[in-house]
């Protein structure tokens, strides 16, 4: 456990989820998130605290917002692209060509 905590400052905070999403993340209902970051805050294989549980990152890639489609909505917990855009936009405005990090993960039991 000690080695996991010393991953590095860039990865210390990991992925934060809104309080209303945490239970669904830990139940495995939400398995994808989109983030507007300047650089990655997580790494593949990294484990990150989410409320009382943890997630492990399976993949991370940059995609333009316009590449996100309806199939990405259910695993992200969003009902439509506008709500996904609003949730991700807390870090700045998102246009169709704005690059977001698409992060796939699973809850750890």
Backbone as JSON, one array per atom type, in Angstrom:
{
  "sequence": "XXXXXXXXXXXXXXXXXXXXXXXXXXXXXXXXXXXXXXXXXXXXXXXXXXXXXXXXXXXXXXXXXXXXXXXXXXXXXXXXXXXXXXXXXXXXXXXXXXXXXXXXXXXXX",
  "N": [[0.83, -1.19, 0.0], [2.0, 1.19, 0.65], [3.67, 1.88, -1.56], [1.73, 2.49, -3.48], [0.71, 4.91, -2.59], [2.76, 6.65, -3.06], [2.83, 7.41, -5.72], [3.15, 9.79, -7.08], [3.02, 13.36, -7.34], [1.4, 14.3, -9.45], [-0.52, 12.36, -9.71], [-1.79, 12.11, -7.32], [-4.36, 13.08, -6.48], [-6.18, 11.89, -8.21], [-9.28, 10.73, -9.47], [-12.1, 12.55, -9.0], [-15.47, 12.32, -8.02], [-18.8, 13.58, -8.27], [-20.87, 13.8, -5.42], [-23.41, 12.66, -5.79], [-22.94, 10.74, -7.71], [-21.17, 8.84, -6.73], [-22.02, 6.4, -5.4], [-23.04, 4.94, -7.57], [-20.77, 4.7, -9.13], [-19.16, 3.07, -7.49], [-20.78, 0.84, -7.4], [-20.46, -0.15, -9.89], [-21.98, 0.72, -11.98], [-21.37, 3.04, -13.3], [-18.76, 3.44, -15.47], [-17.14, 4.88, -17.06], [-15.6, 8.02, -17.52], [-15.35, 11.48, -18.39], [-12.92, 13.95, -18.69], [-11.79, 17.29, -18.45], [-8.78, 18.07, -18.55], [-5.51, 19.48, -18.29], [-3.32, 17.85, -18.33], [-2.87, 14.3, -17.82], [-4.34, 13.03, -14.84], [-4.46, 10.62, -13.76], [-3.36, 7.19, -14.08], [-3.09, 4.29, -16.19], [-3.94, 1.31, -14.62], [-3.64, 2.44, -12.17], [-4.88, 2.92, -8.85], [-7.56, 4.49, -7.21], [-9.04, 6.43, -4.67], [-12.49, 6.58, -4.07], [-14.89, 8.0, -2.41], [-15.94, 5.72, 0.03], [-14.75, 3.57, -1.24], [-12.72, 2.14, -3.93], [-11.43, 2.72, -7.26], [-10.07, 1.24, -10.24], [-8.08, 2.23, -12.91], [-8.61, 1.42, -16.26], [-8.18, 2.26, -18.9], [-7.04, 5.17, -20.7], [-7.55, 7.91, -22.78], [-7.25, 10.63, -25.11], [-9.89, 12.44, -26.51], [-11.79, 14.3, -28.93], [-14.58, 16.33, -27.99], [-16.68, 16.08, -29.81], [-16.43, 13.46, -30.7], [-17.59, 11.85, -28.84], [-20.24, 9.68, -28.31], [-23.7, 8.47, -28.33], [-23.48, 5.91, -27.23], [-21.6, 6.18, -25.26], [-22.9, 7.41, -23.19], [-24.64, 5.9, -21.24], [-22.64, 4.33, -19.68], [-21.3, 6.48, -18.58], [-23.0, 7.66, -16.89], [-24.54, 9.79, -17.59], [-27.4, 11.37, -19.13], [-27.67, 12.64, -21.54], [-25.81, 14.29, -24.2], [-25.55, 17.04, -23.72], [-25.78, 17.26, -20.91], [-23.52, 15.83, -20.17], [-21.54, 17.48, -21.26], [-21.95, 19.8, -19.7], [-21.31, 18.84, -17.11], [-18.6, 18.14, -17.39], [-17.56, 20.6, -17.99], [-16.87, 22.14, -15.79], [-14.26, 22.81, -15.47], [-13.72, 24.54, -17.48], [-14.78, 26.04, -20.64], [-16.35, 23.91, -23.1], [-16.02, 23.01, -26.35], [-16.97, 21.54, -29.53], [-14.55, 20.65, -30.61], [-12.88, 20.49, -28.44], [-10.48, 18.81, -26.53], [-10.9, 16.03, -24.47], [-10.17, 13.9, -21.69], [-10.86, 10.55, -21.89], [-11.75, 8.19, -19.67], [-11.68, 4.92, -18.75], [-12.75, 2.64, -16.26], [-12.92, 0.41, -13.42], [-14.74, -0.62, -10.53], [-13.24, -1.57, -7.45], [-13.52, -4.33, -5.43]],
  "CA": [[0.0, 0.0, 0.0], [2.89, 2.34, 0.72], [4.1, 2.25, -2.91], [0.61, 3.09, -4.2], [0.53, 6.27, -2.13], [3.86, 7.48, -3.52], [2.79, 7.39, -7.18], [3.64, 11.07, -7.57], [2.09, 14.47, -7.12], [0.44, 14.44, -10.56], [-1.55, 11.34, -9.62], [-2.26, 12.0, -5.94], [-5.8, 13.32, -6.3], [-6.94, 10.91, -8.98], [-10.55, 11.09, -10.08], [-13.13, 12.91, -8.03], [-16.83, 12.23, -8.55], [-19.83, 14.27, -7.51], [-21.44, 12.96, -4.36], [-24.56, 11.9, -6.28], [-22.48, 9.67, -8.61], [-20.23, 7.92, -6.08], [-22.58, 5.06, -5.17], [-23.16, 4.27, -8.87], [-19.4, 4.36, -9.52], [-18.71, 1.93, -6.67], [-21.63, -0.32, -7.75], [-20.08, -0.6, -11.21], [-22.93, 1.22, -12.98], [-20.63, 4.06, -14.05], [-17.45, 2.87, -15.74], [-16.44, 5.81, -17.96], [-15.73, 9.43, -17.18], [-14.67, 12.38, -19.3], [-12.32, 15.02, -17.91], [-11.1, 18.39, -19.11], [-7.53, 18.25, -17.83], [-4.36, 19.87, -19.11], [-2.49, 16.65, -18.4], [-3.55, 13.22, -17.09], [-4.25, 13.01, -13.37], [-4.51, 9.2, -13.41], [-2.62, 6.34, -15.03], [-3.65, 2.95, -16.36], [-3.53, 0.43, -13.53], [-3.67, 3.16, -10.9], [-6.06, 2.77, -7.99], [-7.88, 5.8, -6.66], [-10.11, 6.45, -3.68], [-13.77, 7.21, -4.41], [-15.68, 7.81, -1.2], [-15.44, 4.62, 0.86], [-14.19, 2.5, -2.06], [-11.66, 2.47, -4.88], [-11.54, 2.31, -8.65], [-8.81, 1.02, -10.94], [-8.18, 2.74, -14.27], [-8.35, 0.42, -17.3], [-7.64, 2.93, -20.09], [-7.19, 6.62, -20.76], [-7.22, 8.43, -24.09], [-7.82, 11.95, -25.4], [-10.84, 12.45, -27.62], [-12.53, 15.55, -29.03], [-15.95, 16.18, -27.49], [-17.54, 15.65, -30.92], [-16.29, 12.01, -30.89], [-18.39, 11.17, -27.82], [-21.54, 9.37, -28.91], [-24.77, 7.99, -27.45], [-23.05, 4.69, -26.54], [-20.79, 6.57, -24.11], [-23.72, 8.03, -22.16], [-24.99, 5.05, -20.08], [-21.55, 4.04, -18.74], [-20.82, 7.71, -17.94], [-24.01, 8.11, -15.94], [-25.25, 10.97, -18.12], [-28.57, 11.04, -19.95], [-27.53, 13.22, -22.88], [-24.52, 14.94, -24.42], [-25.52, 18.36, -23.08], [-25.48, 17.12, -19.48], [-22.11, 15.43, -20.08], [-20.76, 18.69, -21.52], [-22.06, 20.68, -18.52], [-20.58, 18.27, -15.97], [-17.16, 18.22, -17.67], [-17.16, 21.99, -18.23], [-16.53, 22.88, -14.57], [-12.86, 23.24, -15.6], [-13.62, 25.48, -18.6], [-15.76, 25.8, -21.71], [-16.11, 22.76, -23.96], [-16.54, 23.1, -27.71], [-16.92, 20.22, -30.17], [-13.16, 20.24, -30.87], [-12.14, 20.46, -27.18], [-10.0, 17.48, -26.17], [-11.19, 15.54, -23.13], [-9.64, 12.58, -21.38], [-11.87, 9.5, -21.71], [-11.16, 7.27, -18.72], [-12.47, 3.72, -18.42], [-12.32, 2.14, -14.97], [-13.83, -0.5, -12.75], [-14.69, -0.55, -9.07], [-12.52, -2.64, -6.8], [-14.26, -4.79, -4.26]],
  "C": [[0.87, 1.25, 0.0], [3.32, 2.81, -0.68], [2.98, 2.92, -3.68], [0.44, 4.56, -3.8], [1.64, 7.19, -2.63], [3.96, 7.51, -5.04], [3.36, 8.68, -7.75], [2.58, 12.14, -7.44], [1.03, 14.58, -8.2], [-0.72, 13.46, -10.42], [-2.17, 11.24, -8.22], [-3.77, 12.12, -5.8], [-6.65, 12.34, -7.07], [-8.2, 11.48, -9.58], [-11.56, 11.37, -8.98], [-14.48, 12.85, -8.72], [-17.78, 13.01, -7.66], [-20.46, 13.29, -6.53], [-22.58, 12.08, -4.9], [-24.17, 10.75, -7.23], [-21.69, 8.57, -7.9], [-20.77, 6.51, -5.87], [-22.68, 4.28, -6.47], [-21.79, 3.89, -9.42], [-18.97, 3.1, -8.77], [-19.54, 0.67, -6.92], [-21.28, -0.87, -9.12], [-21.03, -0.16, -12.31], [-22.3, 2.3, -13.85], [-19.21, 3.56, -14.21], [-16.61, 3.72, -16.7], [-16.65, 7.22, -17.44], [-14.93, 10.25, -18.19], [-14.19, 13.58, -18.51], [-11.62, 16.03, -18.79], [-9.88, 18.73, -18.26], [-6.46, 18.72, -18.8], [-3.4, 18.71, -19.31], [-3.19, 15.57, -17.58], [-3.31, 13.31, -15.59], [-4.3, 11.58, -12.84], [-3.65, 8.44, -14.41], [-3.28, 4.97, -15.07], [-3.06, 2.05, -15.27], [-3.52, 1.1, -12.17], [-4.97, 2.93, -10.16], [-6.28, 4.07, -7.25], [-9.1, 5.7, -5.75], [-11.33, 7.18, -4.23], [-14.68, 6.97, -3.22], [-15.1, 6.69, -0.37], [-14.79, 3.49, 0.08], [-13.07, 2.97, -2.97], [-12.06, 2.05, -6.28], [-10.14, 2.04, -9.18], [-9.01, 1.44, -12.39], [-7.75, 1.67, -15.27], [-7.75, 1.04, -18.55], [-7.88, 4.43, -19.97], [-6.74, 7.06, -22.15], [-7.84, 9.82, -24.23], [-8.71, 11.84, -26.62], [-11.47, 13.84, -27.71], [-13.97, 15.31, -28.56], [-16.87, 15.64, -28.58], [-17.47, 14.14, -31.17], [-17.1, 11.2, -29.87], [-19.77, 10.92, -28.41], [-22.51, 8.81, -27.87], [-24.36, 6.73, -26.67], [-22.21, 5.0, -25.31], [-21.65, 7.07, -22.94], [-24.07, 7.09, -21.0], [-23.81, 4.74, -19.16], [-20.96, 5.29, -18.07], [-21.8, 8.23, -16.9], [-24.79, 9.33, -16.39], [-26.37, 10.54, -19.04], [-28.48, 11.6, -21.35], [-26.19, 13.95, -22.97], [-24.43, 16.32, -23.77], [-25.21, 18.25, -21.59], [-24.03, 16.68, -19.27], [-21.21, 16.65, -20.28], [-20.78, 19.62, -20.3], [-21.24, 20.15, -17.35], [-19.06, 18.4, -16.18], [-16.67, 19.65, -17.75], [-16.85, 22.77, -16.95], [-15.1, 23.41, -14.63], [-12.66, 24.23, -16.75], [-14.62, 25.14, -19.68], [-15.35, 24.63, -22.6], [-16.82, 22.98, -25.29], [-16.44, 21.7, -28.33], [-15.5, 19.73, -30.39], [-12.3, 20.21, -29.6], [-11.75, 19.02, -26.86], [-10.3, 17.17, -24.7], [-10.47, 14.21, -22.93], [-10.83, 11.65, -21.15], [-11.21, 8.42, -20.87], [-12.11, 6.12, -18.45], [-11.88, 3.14, -17.13], [-13.3, 1.09, -14.48], [-13.65, -0.33, -11.24], [-13.95, -1.76, -8.54], [-13.29, -3.04, -5.55], [-13.34, -5.19, -3.14]]
}
